[in-house]
C-alpha cells in the first residue's frame, strides 16, 4: 500500500513554522528530502501555543511576530563566547552579573562587549516602542558568556560500566557505589586506567515497579538511591548493634553470574528503602542541612508519589501544580516523608563525591564521567516540577529510517525552546549543574538534541512528527559554561544520522564526539570498507560497542541476529545472517591486515584471540579517550539493552557474568588492558598468538 504524498504547504504556514523553529521538511538517513505533512506542522505549532489551524489564525500570529521584530524586542536569552567580537544589540543598556559571577554592573550602549568574563548576566535593554503599545519600555533578558573552548581532554583510556551490573560479595543484589570505589582503586593501580564512564545514575520513581532503564528517569537532577552502599553510611556505622543486625537481615543476595541471573530492581529498592528508613530513624530522623527549592520539590514529589502513585497526571488535580497551595499543604502533612527522601539524596551526594575523590586520589588522568539521559519519564518528578519548561503530551523520538521504518517514539517530553529562552535556560542550567557536581566529565546522550528534536504529537505515531529546532548557540554555550565551571570534559554522543553542524560545533569547542567500531567505515569509498585504526578521529571517545549494540562476543556469534529473529523483530532473517557473516569477515580481514591475527590459511583464531585483537586495534587508534567494557572483556554475548523491546528482552537487568573478585582474577583483563596501559600481560594461550605483523 502506497503512502499518500503530503498536501502542499501554504506559504503563510511555512513562514510561521520557520519563525518558531518547526521544520516543514528534513533529510532522512539517506539524505533524501522529506516534506512534513502540513497537518503535523499545524499540530506541533499548536503545542507551542501558536494558532496555525486557519488562515486567519496564521495572519494574527505572523502579525505578532512582525510586531515584535519592529519593536526590536531582544531574545529572551543571548549567548556570547569569551574572546569573540562585540555583538550589536540595539537597545542594550546595562549588564548585571548574576549568581556567583564576579564583577559589577556595567553600562553598555547598543552593543555587548567582547571582553566579558564567563558567566551569567542580566541584560537590561530599552526598546523604542512596546509591543502593542507606545513609548519606550525596558525589558530584561539573560546573557550567557561561555568560553570559546573547553580545555583539551587528556589522552587516556578507561572503562564504560553499567553500574547495576557490577556485583560483589557485599552487594545488595545490584552494583553500588562501594563496588565502584573498589573497581576504581583496582583498575587505576593495576592497569593505569584513567577514566570511568558510567550509565546514567539519575533517580527513578520511589514507587513500584521501579523503572530499570537509566534512560527513562524520574529526575535527571537527583541520584539513584539503589546505588547506595548501605554499610558505608555513617548512620549504619553509628547505629546500635540491634539496628545494624536488623539492617543486615534485609540484605538481598547478589544476582549470580549464570545466564539466568537477573538484577531485580524492585526487590533491591524494597530492601534498601527499608534499610534506609531504619537508619534514618536510628539517627534521630535528621533533616537536611538545607533544602534548596529543587530538592524540596523532588522530595515532595516522592512523598506524594508514595501516597497517590507514581503517575502524577492521575493525582487529584490540585496536586498537579507544584506551586499551588494544595501541594504546600501536602508538604506540611507529609513532612517526615519529604525529610526522609531529602536525607536519602544527601547520602547519594556524599557517596558520589567519594567515588570522584577516589578516582582523583588513585591518579586517574581524567576521572569519572557521568551520562546525561536525553529526557525524563513524563510521569516523573522532573516532568511535574518543571512542567512549565516541557512540552506537555509530546514525545521525542526519531523519524522513519532503514532500521526503524515506522520511526521511534521514546516516550520522553522535550524542552520547550520558547520557555527555555524566556526563563534564561534556568531548568537546563540547573540540570547540568546537578549532574556535573560529581563529574570530571559528562557524556550527552543524543547530543544532536541540543540542535533539534523529533517531536511526536500526542496520539500520533512516530512517523507523524517533525523536527523542532532549538537555539543551539545558546544550548551549547550553557553546556560549555557549566562544564567550564565544573572543570569537566564533554563527550557528545553523535552516532547515527547527525547534521554536519553538530560535529563541527563539538570540534570547535573541544568537545569529544563518539567513535564505535561497528560503525567505523569509510562512507565515501565503494563498499564502505572498515576504517584502518589510524584513520579513526582523534577528537573522540572510542569503543568497540555501546549498551544498545552487540557486545564483541555477541557480534562474532551473531547473537544480535539470533535474538531479534526469535523475537520476530526482523523482516528478512536470512539476509540479516548473511550481513552478519559479511561483517564478521570484514573484521577478520582488517585484523589480519593490521597484523593482529594470523594470515588467512593459518590456524583459525578462536573467539578469545579475536576479541583481544579487536581491543588491540582500538588501542592503536588516535582517539583521545578509549573505553572498554567488561561485557566485551568477559566475552558476554548479551548486550545490556535491545532497542525495540521492553519486557521481551531483559533490558538493563543483566549482571556481569563474573563478580568483582572474579573479574579481578580473570586473565583476560590483564591481556586486554595491557594493550592500553603498555604493561606486559602474563603470557597465555590467547596472547601467545598475538602477531606483530613482521
N, C-alpha and C positions, 0 to 999 in steps of 0.2 A: 504494500500500500504506500503510495507516494505521499509525501508531506506537502500540504499546500504552501505556496510562496506567501510570505507576509504581504499585507496590503501596503500600498505606497505610504510613505511617511510625510505628513503635511509639513510644509516649511516652518510654520509657526511652532509646531511641536518639536521639530529638530532644534530650532533656536532656543526654545525654553529648556530642553534637555541639556543642551550644551552649557547654558548658564548655570545649571545646577549639577553638572558633572555626571549626568546619566548618559551612558553610551547608547547610541542608536545603531551602531554596528561595531564589529570587532573582527579579529582574525583568529581562526581556530588553530588547533595543534599543527595543522599542515600549512599554516599561513594563508589560508583561503579566506576571503572576505565573507562575513555573515551579517545579514541585516536582521536587526531585532524587530520583532512584531510590534507595531505601534501600540497595541493594547497593553503589552508588557511595559513599554515606556511610560504610558499613562499611569499604570498601576504603581510603578516604582516612584514616579514623581509624587503621586498621592501619598505614598508612605513618608515622603519628605514634606508633607503638608503643602504641596504645590498643586493647585487645581488645574489640571490639564485635560479634563474629560470632554470639554466643549470648546468650540472656537471662542465663545465669549469669555470663558474662564482663562483660556490661554492669553487672550488680549489683556485681561486685567493683570495677570502675572507678569507678562512681558513689560507692561507699563510700569509695574512696581520695580522691576529690575532696572529699567531705563531711568526711573526717578532717582534711585539710589546712585546710579552712575553719575547722573547730572549733579547730584548734591555733593559728590566727592566723598561719600562715606568710606572710611578706610576699612580694610578687612578686620574681622574680629581678632585675628591673630596674625602677626607678621614674623617672618624669620629672617635672620641675617647670619653671616659667618664672620668669625674673627679674621681680621686682616683683609676683608673684602672691601670693595669700593663703597663709598657713601651711597645711600639709596634715597632718591627723590620720593617724598611723600607729602603732597600738598596738604597744608593744614596742621602738620605735626608741630607741636609747640613744646612739649615737656616730657622728659623721661624720668621715671622714678623707680629705682631698684626695689624689687620685692623679694620676699622670702629671705634667704641669707646671702643675697648678692651684695658684695661690698660696693661702696661708693655712695655718692649723694645725688640728689635730684639734679638734672641737667636741662638747661634750656636749649631748644633746637629751633630751627626755622625752616620748615618745609622740606626737611632732609634728615635722614637718620645717619649719624656719623659712622665712619668705618673703623673707628678706634675704640669701640666699646669692648668691655671685658665679657667673657662668657657669663651668662646668667639670664634671669627673668626680669622683665621691666614692665611697669605700667606706662602705656603710651597715651598721652592726652593730646587730642587734636581739636582744632576749631574748623568747622565747615561753614561755608558762607550761608547756606540755606538748609534748614532742617527738612527732613523728608516729610512731605505732606504739610509743610508749614512755611514760615518765612522768618528771616532774621538768622543771625549766626547762632550756632549752638556748639557746645563742647561734647565730644564723645570720647569714651575710653576704650582702649583695646590693649592687647598683650603683645609684647615683643620678646621673642626668644632669640638669644645670641649664642650660637654654638661654635665650637672650634671647627676650623676648616677640615681637620683630620684628627682621627684618634691616634694615639701612639701605636707604632707598628708592633704587632703581636710577635713575641719571641718565637723563633723556630723551635718546636718541641713535638713530643708525641705523648700519647696517653690512652686512656680507656673511655669508651662510652658505655654507660651502665644503666640498666633498668634496675633501680634500687630495690623494688619489691621482689625481684628475682634472686637477689643475693641473700644467702641464709647461712647461719652458723648454728652451733650447738646452743647458743644463748638466744637465738632469735625467737620471737613470739609469732611464728607462723608466717613471717614476712621479713624481708630485708629492712634493717633500720639504720639510724644514723650512727649507732655504735658500731655496727658491722662496717659501715662506710669509713669511719675513722681508722679501724684496723686495716681495711683494704688500702687506704691512703698511706699509712705508715709502711706497710709491707712493700707495696709496689714502688714507692719513692726510694726506699732504702735498697731494695733488692734489684730493681730494674732501672732506676733513674727516671721513672715516668714523671712527666712534667705537667700533666693536665688530666682532668677528670670531667667528662660531660655526663650530666645526669638527666634522666627523664624528668618531665615537669613534676615538681613536688607541691603543686597547688592543692588547695583544700577541697575535699569532696563534701557532700552534704553529711551532717551527723546522723541522718536517719537511714533506715534500711529500705531497700537494698543499697549498699554502697556502690557508687559508680566506679568500676575498676579502671576505666580509661583515664589516664592522666591528661588526656587532651580534651576532656569534657568536664572541667572542674566546676565546682560551685563558685569558687573565687580564685582569681589569679593574684590577689593581693595578700592572701594568707596561706599558711602552710598546712600540709597534710599530717594530722596527728598520728596516723597509722605508722609513720616513720619514726616516732619517738622511741628511744631506748628507755624503757621503764626503769631499769636498775641504775641508770646513770643520773636520774633525777635527784636533786638534793632532798626532795620530800621523801624519797624512798630511803636514802641514806640516813636521814634523821628520824625516820618513823620508828615506833617501838617494835619489838620483835613480833608481837602478835599481829600487828598490821602488816609487817613485811611478809609474814607467813601467809596471811590472807591474800596478799597480792601475788605471792609466788604460786599459790594454788590456782590462779587464773591463767597461768601461762599456757599458750597454745603451742602445740608441738610444731617443729619445723615441718615444711611440706614434704620433705623427702626428695629424692633425686631420680626416682624411676619415671618412666614415660607417662604414667597415670597421675603423677603428683600435680596438684593444683594449689595455687595461692587462694585462700578463702578470705576475701576482704571483709565479708560480713562477720565471720567468726572472729577474725583478728580485732575488728573495731569493737565488737561486743566485749571482748576480754580487756582490751586496752582502755576503753571508756570506763569500765567498772573499776579497773586498777587506778586510773587517774582520779576518779571520784573518791575512792578510798584514801588516796594520798592527799588529795586536796582537803578533805575533811580532817584528816590526821594532822595536817599542817595548820589547822585553825581557819579554814576557808579563806585564805588570803585573797585580797583584791589586788589587781594590777596597780603598779606604782602610778601609772597614768592611763587614761582611757581616751586616746585620740578618737576623733569622730569616725574614722574608717573602722577601727577596731570595735568601737561601740556598736556601729551598725551591723558589722559581721556577727558579733556575739549576740546581738538582739535577734538577728535572723535565725541563728542556730537555736536559740531558746524558743522562738515562735515555731520553727520547723518541728521541734520535738513535740510541741503541743498540737499543731494543726496539720502536720505532714510536710513533706519536703517539696511540695509544689505550691509556691506562693500565689500563683494565679487562681488557686482554688480556696484560698483563705477567705475569711469574711472581708468584704470589700473595704472597710475602713483600715484594715491591717495591710493593705497592699500599698499604702502610701507611707514610706519610711519617715517622712517629715510630719505626718499627721498626729493629731492628739491621741488617737486610739493606740498608736504604736508607742507613744511616750508613756501612756498609762500602762500598757502591757509590759513595757520595760521595767517599770517600777514593781509591778506584780511579780514578774519573773526575774527579779534582781539576782537571786542566788544562781540561777542558770546562766544569766548573762555574765556574771562574775566568773563562773567556772569556765566557760568557753574562752573568755579573755585570758584567764590564767593559763589555760592549755596553750594558747597561741604564744604567750610569753615563753613557755617551756620550749616550744618549737624553735623560737628565735634564738634561744640560748644554745640549743644543740646544733642548729645550722651554723651559728657563729663558731662553735667549737670545731666543726668539720673544716671550715675555712682556715681557722688558726692552725689546725693540724697540718693542712696542706702547706701552709707557709713555713711552719716550723720544720717540716720534712724536706724543705728545699725545693719544692716544685717550681719549675720555671714559670708556669702560668697559674695553675691552681684549679679552683673549682668553677666549672661553667654550669649555669642553670639553663633550663629550656623554658621558653615562654610559649604557651599554647596560643593558637590563633584566636580562640574565643572561649566563651563560658556557657554553661548549661543555662538555657532560657528560664529554668525554674529555680535557679540557684541564687546565692546571696548577692553576687555582683549584679545580676540582672534585676534584682529587687532594689538594691541600694543605688544603682547607677542607671535606673530606667530612663531618666531624662536624657542620658547621653547615648542610649542604644535605640536601635530601630525595632520597635515592638512588633512581634509576629513574623519578622523577616528571618530567613535562614540563609547563611552563606554556604557556598559550595563551589562547584566548577561546572563549566559548560560541557556539552557532549564532546567526546573525543574518541579516538580509535579504541581506547581501553574501556571507556565507560560511555557507550553510545547514547545512554539516556541522561548523562550528566551525573553530578554528585550533589547531594544535599547533606551538609554536615550538621545541621540542626543547631547552629550557633548564631546568636543575634549579633549583627555588626554594629560598630560605632556609627552614629550619625555624623557625617562630616560637618554639617551646618552647626550642630550643637557643640561639637568639639571646638570649632573656631570661636563660637560665641562665649564659651566658658574658659578660654585660654588653654585648652587642652589639659585641663587640670586632672581629669579622670585618667587620661592616658599617661600623663606625667607621674601621678601617684602610683599607678600600677607598676610602671618601670622602676620607680624608686623602691617599691616593696620587694621586688624580685632581686634587684641589684644590691640590696642591703647586705646580702650574704654571698655575693658572687664576685669572682675575679673575671668572669666573662659571661656573656649571655648569647644563647642561640635563639634566633627569632624564627619560629615555625612559620612557613609560608610568608616569607618576608615581602613578597610581591603585594601582600595585603596592605602595605603602607602606601601603595600607589593606587590599587583598585581591588575591589572585592566583587565576586559574583553574587548578586542579591536574588534570592528566590522569594517572590511574594507569597503571603500566607495562602495555603491551599493549592498552590501550583506545583507542578513537577519541576525538577531542576533544569529541564531544557527550556522552561518558560521563565527565564530570568534574564538579567543583563548586568553589565558591569556598572558599578558606581565608583567614581573616581574620588580620591582623597587629595588633599594638598600635600603632596609628597615632600615638597620643600620644607614645610613645617613639621610633618611627621618625622622625617629623618633628622631634622635639626633637634627636635625634642629628644629623640633617641641618642643622638651624638652628645648632646649636652649632659644628659643624665648618666650616660656611660663614662663621659669625661670626669664628671664629679665623683663617680664611684671608682675610677681608675680601672675600668673593665674593658675587655676586648669584646667585640660584637661579631657574631657569626650569623649570616643571613642564609636561611635555607632557601636557595634559589634553584631548586631542581624542577624539572618538567618544563612546561611552556612558560617562559618568563620573557617579558619585553626587554629589549636591549638597554633601555634607560635604567632598569633595575640593577643589572650587572655593572653598568658604567658608574652609577651613583655609589654602589658599595665600594668599588675600586677607588673612586675619588676620595672617599672618606676613610680609607684604610680599614674598612670592614671586610671580613673574610666571607667568601662565598662557600659553596659546598661542592665537593667532587666525590662521586660514588663510582666504584669500579664497574658496576653493571651498566652504567650509563656513559662510561668514558670512551666515547667513539668519535672518530673524525667524520662529522656530518657532511663535510664538504667533499669528501673523497668517494669515489664509486664503491658501493658496497658497504659504506660506513665502517671501515675496519676499526678494531680496538686501538686506542692510543698507546704508543710506547710510553713508559713511565716518565721519560724525560720531557714529554710534551704535556704532562698534566699541569694545571695552572699553579703558579706559586702562591697566589693570594687566595688560599682555600683551606678549609678543613676537610681532609680526605679520609675516606673509609672504604672498606670493601662493600658494606651494606648499610641499611638503616633498619629501624624497627618495623617498617612497612614492607620490607623486601626480603627475599630469600637469604638465609644465612649461607656461609661458604659451603657447608656440607649439604644444605638443602638445595643450593644451586647445582652442585655437582651431581646429586642424586635425582634431580628433577622433582624434588618434593613439592615445589610450588605448583607444578602441573598436576601431580597426583592428588593433592588435597583439593584444589579447585575443581578438578574433574569429578571427584567423589561428591562434592557439594553442589554440583550442577551449575557452576559459575562460568563454564567455558562453552562456547558455541561449536568450536572445531577442535576436539581433543587431539586427534592425530596430528594436526598442524602444530599445535602447541608442543607436543612431544618432539616433533621434528625441529621446531625452532629451538627448544632447549638443548637438543643434541648438537645443533649447529653452534650455539653459543658456547657450549662446553668445549667443542672442538676449537673454536676461535681462541679460547683462553689457553688451552694446552699448547696451541701453536705459538701464541705470544710468549708464554713462559719458556718454551723451548728456545725461541728466538732470542730471549734475554739470557740464555744460559742458566736458567733456574731449574730446568728439568732436563733429563737426558734426551738426546736426539730421537726422533721417531725411528722405530725399529729396534731400539734398545729395550730393555725390560720396561714394561708399562708401570709408571709410578702409581703408588697406592694413594688413597684419599688423604692420608696424613701428610705425605710428601707434597701433594698438590696444594693443600691449604698452607703449608709452610712456605712454598714458593710464592703463593699469592701475597702473603704478608711481606715476603722479601721484596716483591715488586712494589708494593705500597711504600715500603721504606725507601726505595730508590727515587720516588717522586720528589719534585722540588717543593711540594705543598708545605706551607708554613706550619700547619697543625695536622698531625696524622693520628687517627684514632682507631683502636682495635676493640673488639667486643669479645667478652667471654663466650658468647654463643658460638662465635667463629673459632676461637682457640680450642674449645672443647668439642668441636665438630658436632654440635647440636643441630639436627636438621630442621627444627621447628622455629619459624620466625615468630617474634613476640606478638605481632598483630597481622591479621589477614584482612586487608581492605575489602569492603563489600560484605562483611559478615558482622554479626553481633554475637549471638549465642551459638551459632552453628560451629564456631571455632573458639577455643579457649583464649581469646584475646586478653592480653595483659594479666594472665593468670598462670603463666608458665614459669616455674622456678628454674634456675640454672641446674644442669644435670650433675652438679657437684656442690658440696658445701664449701664454705670459705676455706676451711682447713684442707679439704681435698684439692681445691684449686691451687692452694699454695704449694702442695706437694706434687702437682701434676707436671711431668717433664715437658709437656707441650708448651707450657707457659714460658719456661726458660728458653726453649727452642725459638719461639716466635718473638719474644721480647728482645732477644739478643740481636735480631735484625735491626731494631730501632735504637737500642742502647749502646751498641758497639761492644757489649760484653760477649765473651765466647761461651756459648752454651755447652753443657756436657754432651758428648757425642752419644748418639742413639741411632737406632735403625732408621729413623726418619732423616736426621740431619747428616748422617754419614753419606747420603746420596745427594746432597746439595751440590750444585755444579757451578763452577766459576765461569764456564764458557771458554776456557782456554784449551 
